[in-house]
Amino acid sequence: MSPTVTDLRLSGMSCASCAAHIEGALNDLDGVHATVNFAVETAHVEHDAGISPDDLVAAVESCGYHAQAVPVAGAPNGHDHMDQMDHDAGPGLLARLVGSAALGIPVVAISMVMAWHFPGWEWLALALTTPIVFWGGYPFHRAAWRSARRGASTMDTLVSLGTLAAYVWSVVVVLTGSAHHGGHVYFETAAAVTVFLLAGRYAEARAKRSAGAALTALLSLGAKDAAVLRDGVEVRIPVGELAVGDVFVVRPGERIATDGTVTDGASALDTSAMTGESAPRDVRAGDRILGGSLNTYGRILVRADRVGADTQLATMARMVTEAQNGKASIQRLADRVSAVFVPAVLAISAVTLVAWLVFGPSVTAAFTAAVAVLIIACPCALGLATPTAILVGTGRGAQLGILFKDPQVLETVTGIDTVVLDKTGTVTTGAMTVTGDPDEAVLARAAAVEAASEHPVATAIVTAARDRGLTVAPVADFVNEPGVGVSGVVDGVRVTVSKQGSSTGADVPAAGQPGTAVDVAWDGQVRGVIRLADAVKPTSAAAVAELRAMGVTPMLLTGDTAAVARSVAAEVGIEAGDVIADVLPTGKAAVVQRLQAEGRRVAMVGDGVNDSVALATADIGMAMGTGTDAAIEAGDVTLVRGDLGTVPTALGLAARTLRVIKQNLFWAFGYNVAAIPLAALGLLNPMIAGAAMAASSVLVVLNSLRLRAWVPAQKRRSAGNIE
């Protein structure tokens, strides 16, 4: 018997160690295999039928976190569960940040400016710092306590201990009156560390991507209801109530409610979001169609063949979920070291205290040295290293039309050597356009007839005629032959516009001429041929050249025909051997997986629902901002302008941001490695330790701010700059 599958929405996690704790608690249950994804805050659990969702929720909550069972992706009547959970990234954390900052500014100002040291200023600093440490710093203390209960430690452990040590030491100094005899208080250290780390935590939490939003976008592509024929009468019912065998009506402009077969009528369906085909697909009675396709013109009747979770759209939603759950949760660089660093600092502080108690001159000296170790090791710079670089880097990306949705992308971008490009809407405009230079008389008469049609081909022909300033004459006696073409009387002459070869029996299209072509005839003779194609975006060729200059191999992956794909590839500079055509939506992810199996690091660029699975499967998914919501939500990066030229820019900016993060972390850890021994030997008192810690934080922030001036390589070369 196959195991039961339950998905959990989690909240309360602060680092990758939290995810490991939850995963361990779930897997401790008999018959349970769980995978926790920290990035998307979900748990995918396979369990025996004897384990209920309530048991899983209870296991999570026993660790101090929150969980809620949600519908498995692709199930009928799925809904957006994101609004049902209370996340730390919400108003609560923002309130802590704003409130702590408001209280912390006067604490730092009073403490650092000697001229403002009025009698009793320490008591004011104590009063202002207390809510900062215990209310503002509550998320860090809570996370540290959760880790301690399971015998583990994280960066939150040092944050909690460091701020509490500075605060407790300062309180002791104030209460004992030592401040008047040379004792130093460190309220500004506790306040500033808490505020800075709250800001980083808030920014980091806001950047996390939601898998639920991606699935909602996928499922929203389908119709919400359908007009079902019952005894010859149309009855509108929710899509969830559709049953196999039901016959429903689809009018122009409506989406197909579910997978089925056309039983009556004819039309042209826009399937670009589902299959990647640029040209509309003509359908008539007997043709099978996919739910989610858009009916462009004509009234058709469709018999439902598959409903609910069995549809192609629902299958794609499930595949997106599986692809996202299959991504390993990449720990922050700081968290990778914290498992050793944090216990080591605690041990050093304890050893320092004992050694000074045994060999030192006084208890005060021992406590001072031990506290100096904790303060010097308090990971202010370490905590700021990643979030500040991410803040500046993503801000610079927004200026350039690039939105990074997950900080983990910055790690993943390392080593990207292959960029797989969708064709329709990515390399090309996604809209039919007249190509070549058809005879003006032919174009004008064709436009006159097509002006009475709603077909996408007709729209392209009429647009081309008007762009050239041609007069579009009125048409009379208009006739539409579904799947063949249209005809009408223009200036007293019957003009016919039909698929190329339909009147002569020739092959469609002619050899070596990819795309769509129509014959324009009058007086019984074909007077000309109008060719249409999906036009290449003006920036695509330059973007491909830039990728090659970066040492990255561009590939074209499309559901369109091989002839069309080769033609587009040749136009933008992609080699013929790097073109993969005639690929179904589910096959795109398989292509990406095959490339990964060959040892390649793959970035996928797409814009349609058909690209969603591949976007989630790739090492990095880049979605065009002009594309579907499903693609945007499934991707790791959104290219706001829909400009392919931003792909190499995004890769370059991500690599530079990651480089800055590594520089920050190197300094933060190097600083601790050098300073901790000095503090342990009593060569750094807490005041100097606090100053050194503040200096390290300033250096980290300044290094991150260098990203504000980052310029794409293409612009640097055009300006004559040398990197």
N, C-alpha and C positions, 0 to 999 in steps of 0.2 A: 504494500500500500504506500502510495506516495505521501511524503510528509506535508503537513499543513504549513502554509506560508502566511506570515503576519508581518506587516511593516509598522514600525513605531516611529513617531515623531518625537524627538528628544529636545530637551531644553535644560539649561544650567551648565553645559560644558564650557570650560574656559581654555582648554589646551588639549593636545593629542593624548596626554596621559589620562584625561577624563574619559575619552573614548575607549581607551584600553581597559579602564576600570569597569565601565558598563559592559563591554564585550566579555570580560572575564566573569562578571556576575551572571550574565545570561547563559554563558556556556557552562557554568557550574550546575545548571539545571539538567537533569537527566533527559536525554532525547532532544536536546536543543543544539542547533548550530547557528550562531549569530555572527553577523558582520556589521560593525558600526562604522559609519562614515561621518567623521567629525566635520568635514567641509560642508556637507549638506544637512547635518544634524538629524540623521535617520539611522535606524537599525533594520536590517533585513534578516528576518528570523525564520528558519525552517525548524519545525518542531513536531513531536508526536501529537496525535489527536487528544491524548490525555492532558496535554498542557494547554491551558486557556490563555487568551490575550491578557486577562486580568492577572494571571500568574507572571507573565512577562513584565507587565507594568509594575507589579509589586517588587520584582527582582531589581528593576532599575531604581525604583524609589528607595529601596533599602540602602542604596549607595549614596543617597542624598540628592538625586537628580529627578527630573520629571519626565514622564512619558505618556503617550496617548496612541492607541491603536488607530490606524487609518486604513482606508480601502486600498487594496492592492492596485497598482497602476494598471489601467486597461479594463478594469471592472466596469460594468454598466452603472450609470448614475454616479460616477465618480464626482467628487467635489473638491474644492480647494479647502484643504484643512489648515492652511497656514495661519489663518486668522484665529484659530482656536487655541493657539499656544501663546504663552507669555514668555517672550524672549528677553534676555538680559540686554539685548541691543536696543530695546525699546525706550519709552519715556523714563523708566526707572533709572537706567544707567545714565541717561542724559541729565536727569535731575541731579544725580550724584556728582557728575562732572561740573555742571554749572555752579551748584552750591559750594562744592569744595574749592573751585577756582575763586569764587567771590570771597570766601573766608581765607584762602591761602595767600592772596596778594598782600593784604596788610601784614600777615605773619612774616612773610619774606622781607617786606620793606622795613618793618620795625627791627627785625633781627640783623639785617645786613648793614643798615645805616646807623653808625655809632651815635650820631648826633640826636637820634630819636630814642635813645635809651633813657626814657624818663623813669623815675622811681616806680617800681611795680610793673614795668613793661612785661616782665616774664609771666606774670599772672594773666595779663591780657593775651599773650601768645598761647599760654596753656588753654585758656577758655576757647580761643578760636581754633586751635589745632585738634582739640578733643573730638568734636564732631567730624572733622576731616578724616582722622585716623579710624574711628570706629563706625561712622556712617558711610563716608565716602569710600573708605577702604574695605568695606564689608565684603564685596565680591572676592577680593583677594584672600581675606581671612577665612571666608567660608570655603573657598576652593582648597586652601592649605589644610583646613581641618578635615575636609573630605579625604584628601590624600593621606593625611596622617592616620585616619581611621583604618585605611587599608595598608598601612605600613609603607607608603610610597611618599615621594617628594617631587615637586615640580618647581618651575620658576616662581609660581605663586607662593611657595613656601618661603623662599628668600625675601620676596616682596613683603610678605606678612611679618616675618621675623625682623627684617631690617627696619621697617617703619616702626614696629612695636618697640624694638630695642632703642631706637633714637628717642621715641616718645617716653618710654619708661625711664630711661636715663635722665631725660630732661625734667620729668616730674619729680624724680628723686632729688635732683639738684635744687629745684624750686622749693620743695617741701622741707628740705633740710637747711635751707638758707645758704647752700654752698655757692650760689650765684654771686653772693657778695664777697666771697673769698677766693675768687679765681675760677670757680666752677663754670663750665660752659654748657649752655642748653642747645638742643638741636631740633627745636620745633620746626624751623624752616626746612630742615632736611626731610622730616616726616611728612610735612605738608606738601612740599614741592614734588617729592617722589610719588606721592599718592595722586596728585593732580595730573602729572605727566603720564603716568601709567593708565589712569582712567581715560585720558584722551586717546591713547594708543589702543586701549581695549575697545572703546566705542567705535573708533574708525575701523578696526579690524572686524568687529562684529557686523558692522554695516556692510562690509565687503563680501560677506559670506553669501554664497549662492543657494537658492532654494530649488531643490528638485521638484517639489510640488508645483511651483509656478510653471516649470517646463511641461509637466504633464497636463496641467490645466490648459495651457496654450495649445497643446496637441489636440486634446479632446474638444476644445472650443471651435476647432476648425469645422467640425460637423454641425449639421443643422440641429436646432433645439426641438423642433417638432416636424411633423409630416402630415400632409393632406391625404389620408387613406380613403380609398373607395369602399364604401359599405353599402351594398345593394344599389349601386349606381350613384350614391350620394357621397360627396366629399365630407369627411369627418377629420378635423385636425386633432391629432393626439401627440403626446410627448414621444420623442424618439425612443426612449426607454421602454415604451409599450409596444413597439413594433415587433411583429412576429414573422418568422419565415413564411413566405407565401403571400403576405400582404401586398396589395398593389396600391402605390401612392402616386400622386401627381406632382410633377416638378415643373414650375413655370420659369420663364426667363429671369435671370438674376438670382435664383435660389440655388442653394447647394444640395447635392444629392445626399439624402438622409442616411443611407446605408448601402453596402455592397448589394448589387442586384443585376437584373437583366431588363433591358428595354422591351416592353411589350407592345407599345404603340407610339407613333410620332417619330420625329427626327429632330436633331439639333447638333450643335457643336459644343463640346465640353472643354472648358479650360482645366486641364489636368496638370499644369506646370508645377503646382505646389505638391502634388502627389507623386508624379513620375519624372519630372524634369523635362518633359517634352515641351518645346517652345511653341510648336504649332498646335492649334486647337484640334481636338479629335472629333471627327464627324461620327455620329452614332445614329442608328436606326433600329427598328424592331429586330430582336434577336441578339444584339450586342450586349456584352457584359460590361458593367461600369463600376467604379469604385466610389464609395461614400467619401464625401469631402470635395469632390469635383464640383466645379461651378458651371451651371447651365447658362450659356451665353444668349441663346435665342431659341425659340420654339418650345411648345408644350409637349412633354413626353410623359408616358406612364411607365413606371418601373416596378418590377416584382422583386421583393426583398428576398435575397438568397442567404445572407449572413447578417446577424444582428448582434448587438452588445459587444462582448469581449472577443467574438470571433471575427470581427471586421478587420480589414487591413489597417485602418486607422488605430484601432485599439492594440493591434499587434505591434505597431510601431511605437506606441506609448510604452508598452511593456519592455520593448527592446531598449528604449532610452533609459528606463529605470535600471535594467540589468547592466547596461554599459556603465552607468554612473556608479552603481554599487561595486562594479568590478575594478574601479580605480582605487588603488591603494591610497589611504589617507596619508599624505606627505606631512610629516612633522616639521614644525618650524626648526630652523637651524639651531636656535637657542635651546629648544626643548630636547634636541638630540643629545646635547651635552649635559643638560640639567640633571639627568639621572645620576651622573657621577659628580658634577660640580657642586650641587646643593649639599649632598651628604658630606662631601669633602670640606666645604666651608664650615658646616656645623661642627664637624670633628675638630677642625683647626681651632675654632673659637673655644670649644670645650677644653682642648689640650692647652691652649694659651692660658685660659683661666686657671687650670690646675697647676701649670708650670709656674705661673707668677705667684700663686698662693704658696707654693712650696719654696720657691727660690727668690721671690720678689720682696721688695721692702714693705709692702702694705696691701691690704685688701682693696683699697681704692685703686692702686696701680694695676692690680690683677683685673679688676672689673673694667677699668679704662681700656686696657689692652684687648680684652675679649670683646667689648663693645666696638672698639675701633675696627676689629676684624669684620664684624657683622656689617658695620656701616660702610666700610671700604668695599665690601663684597656685595652690598645691596645693589641689585642689578638695575639701577636706573638707566645707565647707558645701554646695558644689555636689553632692557625692556623697550627702550626707544629705538634701538638699532633697526629693527624690522618695520615697525609701524610708521616711523617718520619717513623712511625711504619710500614706503608704499604710498603714503599720503602725497608726497611731492611727485613721485613718479606717475601715479594715477592722475593727479591733477594736471601734470604736463600732457599726459595722454589725452585727457578730455579736451585740452586746447587744440590738440592735433586731430580730434575726431575719433579717439580710441577709448573705449571703456573696458577696463579690466574688471571682471566680476568676481574673481577669486585670487587672492594673493599667491596661492599655490601655483598659479600659472607662471609666476616669475621663476620658480624653480624648474618647472617642467620645460620651459623654453630652451634650456641648455641642451645643445646637441641636435636641435631640429635640423634635419637635412633634406626633408621632402615636404613640399607644400602641395596638397591635392586640391585642385580648384574645380568646383562645380561650374557648369557652363551657363545655363539659363539664369539670368538675373545676377550673376557674379562676374563672369568674364564678359557677358553680353548684357544688353539692356533688358531682356526679357519681353520685349514687345516686337511684333511683326513690323517690318519696315521694307518699303520698296527699294530694291537694289538696282544698280545699273542705270541706264538712261533710256527708258522706254520712249517711243514716239509720243509726242504731246497729244496728237489727235487720238491715238489709241488710249492713252491714259485718261484723257478728258471724258471720252465716251464710257470707258469702264467705270470711272468715278460717278458719272451720272446715274448709271444703273445701280451700282453698289451703295449709293446714298440712301436707297430705300431698304437696305439690309442691315441687320444688327451683328452680322458675322465679323469676327476680329480681322479676317482678311479684307473685308469690305472697308472697315475702319482705316486700315493701313493705306489702301488705295485712295480713298477720299482725302485722307490727310496729305498724301504725297501730291495729289493734284492741287490742292489748295496752297501747299507750301510753294509750289511753282507758279502760283498766280493764275492758274487755269480756271476757266469758268465751268462750273458744274451745272449743266442744264437740267431742267426738270425731266422726270421720267413718267411714262404712262404705260398702262397695261403691264405692271410689274408681275413677274412670275418667279417663284422660288422653288427650285427642284432640290430637295435635301440630299446632300451627299454628292451633288453634281455641280450646281451653280445657279446663276440667276440670269434673267433676261428681262428686257423691257424696251419700250419704244422711245428713242431719243432723236429729236429733230426729224420725226417721221420715219426713222429707220429702226428696225428691231436689232438690238445689240445683245449679244450673249457673252457672258463671262463665266467660264467653266474651267474645271480642272484641266491642266495641260494634258492633251492627248485624248480627252473624253470624246471629242468630235472627230478625231482622226484615227484613234486606236493606238497612238504612239505610247511608248513607255513613259511613266511618270515617276520622277522627273527625268529629264534627259541626262545621259551619262556625263559625269564630270561637272554637273550643275546641282550641287546640294541646295536644299531649301524647298520652298513651295513655289509653284509656278501656275499661272492661269492663262488660258487662251482667251483672247478678245476677238470676237467675230461679228461681222454683219454682212448682209447680202450673200449669205451662204459661204463666206470665205473667212479664214483666220487672218486677221489684219496685223496681229502682233501678240507677243508674249510678255507678260509682266511677271517678274520674279520677285519674291519676297523672302526675307530671311530675318533672323534675329541679329540685329546689328551689334557689333563689338563696341564696348565702351571705349571712349577715347584714351583713357589712362591705362588700359589693360596691357598693351604691348610694353610700355615703359615699366610697369610693375613687374612683369615677367623678366625683363632684362635686369632689373635691380635685384631680384631674387637670385638670378644666376651670378651676379657680381658678388653676392654674399656667400656663394658656395652652396646654395640651396637648389635642389632639383624641383622645378615646377611640373606638375602633371595635370591633365584634364580628365575629369571623371563625370560622365553624363549619362542620362537615360535616353538621350537623343540618338539619331542614327550615326553610323560610323562616318558616312560621307560628310554630314554636317559637322561632326566633331573634328574631323581632319581639316576641314576648311577653316574653322575657327582657330584651331591650334596653329596652323600655318600662318594665319594673319597676326597672331600675337607672339609668335616665336617659340612655341612649345614643340619639341621634337615629336615626330610621328610615333616613335616607340614609347612615348610617355602619354599616349592617348588611350583611354579606356571608355568605350561607348556601349550603348544598348544595355545599360545596367539598371535593374529594378531598384526601388528604394531600399529594400532589405539587402540587396547585393552590394550597395555602396559601403556599408559597414564591413562586409566580408572582405572587400578590396582593401580597406584600411587595415583590417586585422592581418591580411596576407602580407602587406608591406611591413607591418610591425614584426611579424614572424621572420621576415628576412633581415631583421636587425636595424630597420630604419626608424628614425624618430619623426613622426608624422604630424603635421598640422593640416587640418581640414578647413576649407573655406566654402561656405554655402549660404543659401538664403531661403530655402524652401522647407516645407515639412518633410519632403523626401530626403533632405540632408540631415535631419535631426539626429537620427541614429548614428550616422557617421560622425557628426560633430561631437556626440557624447563619447564615441569609441576612440577617437583620435587622441593623441597625447595633448594636443591643443585644438579646441574647436573655435573657429573664427566665423561669426555670423554677420552678414550684411545688415546694417541698420534699416535698410529699405526693404528687407525681406519679411517673412512671416514671423509672428510672435513666437511660434514654436521653435524656429531655428534660433532666434535671439536668446530665448531662455535656455536652450540646450547648450549653447556655446559658452566658452570660457571668456571670449573677447567679443565685443560688439564694435563693428566698424560703422560709426554713426552715419557717415556720408554715403555709404554704399560704394565707396571708391576703392578699387583693387589696389591702388597705389599706397593705401594705408597698411597693407599687409606687411611689406618689408619694414615700414616705419614701426609697426607694433612689435615685430620681432626684435628690432634694434633697440627700442626703448625698454622692452622687458629684459633683454640681456644686460643693458646698462644699469637698470634698477637693481637687478640681482647682484651685479658686481659691487654696487654701492652697499648693499646689505651685507655682503661678505666682508667688505672693508670695515664697516661699522662693527660687525661681530668680532673681527680680528682685533680691532682696537679695544673693544669692551672686555674680551677675554684676556688679551695681553696686558691690559691695565690691571686686571685683577690678579693675574699671575705674578706681576711685578710688585703690586702694592700690598697684597695679603701678607707675604713674609715680613715686610717692613712693619706692618701693623702688629703682627704677632710678636716681633722683637721689641716692641715698645717704642719704635722710632717714629711712629705716627700716632699722635693723639687723636681722639674723635673729631676735634675741630678741623685739623689738617685733613683727616680722612674725608670729612664732609665736603671740604673745599675741593679736594682731588676728585671726588665723585661728581661734584657739580661741573668741574672742568671737563671731565670725560663726557658728560652728557652734552655740553656745549659743542664739543668737537664732533660728536656723532650727528647732532642736528645740522651743524654747518656743512658737514660732508654730504648729508642728504639734500640740503638746499641747492647743491650744485646741479641737481637734476633739472632745476627750473630753467637752466640755460641750455639744456640738451637740444640739439638740432639734428634732424634726420640726415643720414649720410649723403643722400642725393642732393639736398640743399647745400650741405657743406662743400660738396664737389663743385656745384654750380657757382658757389660764391668764391671758389678758389681757396677754401680753407683746407688745411691738412689736419687729419685727426691725430 
